[in-house]
Amino acid sequence: MNIIWGNHELASIEDKYTVLELDTFLLETEDTITAYCVLSEIPAPTLINLDHYKQMHDKLLENYRDKQFEFVAQMAEQLEIRFGEDMREYYQVMKTRAEELQASGVPDDWKGYFVSATQTTV
């Protein structure tokens, strides 16, 4: 798996590779940057339904930003085996993060960004 920071290169690779959005980071400058992964190896059973699993992944992030943490934890568990070892840890982290945020709550103005300077979410 390779990581791309920002979307400036996406157009040139999305037709050739499987690309998934990972997270959006809030930088100290108050700017945001989104990280994407380029998957190099996808398990054969996933290839058959690749578009479906990519949509599930997108729904996970959409619901994460909408504070639907129970849904996120369930979806992460389902997706954990779909994209192979490259993504297994990512989905485990997202599940844990969703469970922690569900338990602790988030402010009303929470946008779902990961704050890289403090390693917390806002």
C-alpha positions, 0 to 999 in steps of 0.5 A, a space after each residue: 500500500 502506498 499513501 498519497 497526501 492531497 488529491 492532486 495526483 488522484 486523477 492520474 491514478 484512479 483509473 489504474 489502481 484502487 484508491 481509498 480515502 483514509 482520513 483528513 488531517 487538520 494541520 497546525 496552520 488550520 489547513 486540512 489535508 486528506 490521505 489516500 491509499 493506493 492498494 497494490 494487492 486485493 484479495 480475489 473475492 473482493 475483486 468480484 465486488 470491488 465497487 460495492 466494498 469501495 462504496 461501503 468504505 465511503 459510507 464508513 467515512 461519511 458516517 464517521 463525519 456524521 458522528 454515527 459511531 456505532 455504524 462505523 464500528 460495525 462497518 469497520 468490522 465488516 470491511 476489515 477482511 475485504 481489502 487484505 492485510 494492507 487495510 486490516 489495521 486501518 479498520 481496526 483503528 477506525 473501529 477503536 476510534 469510533 467506539 472511543 468517540 461513541 463513549 466519550 462524545 464529541 462537540 457539536 462543531 466536530 468535523 471528523 478531522 484528525 489533529 496531527 499535532 495533538 493526536 486527537 480528533 476534533 
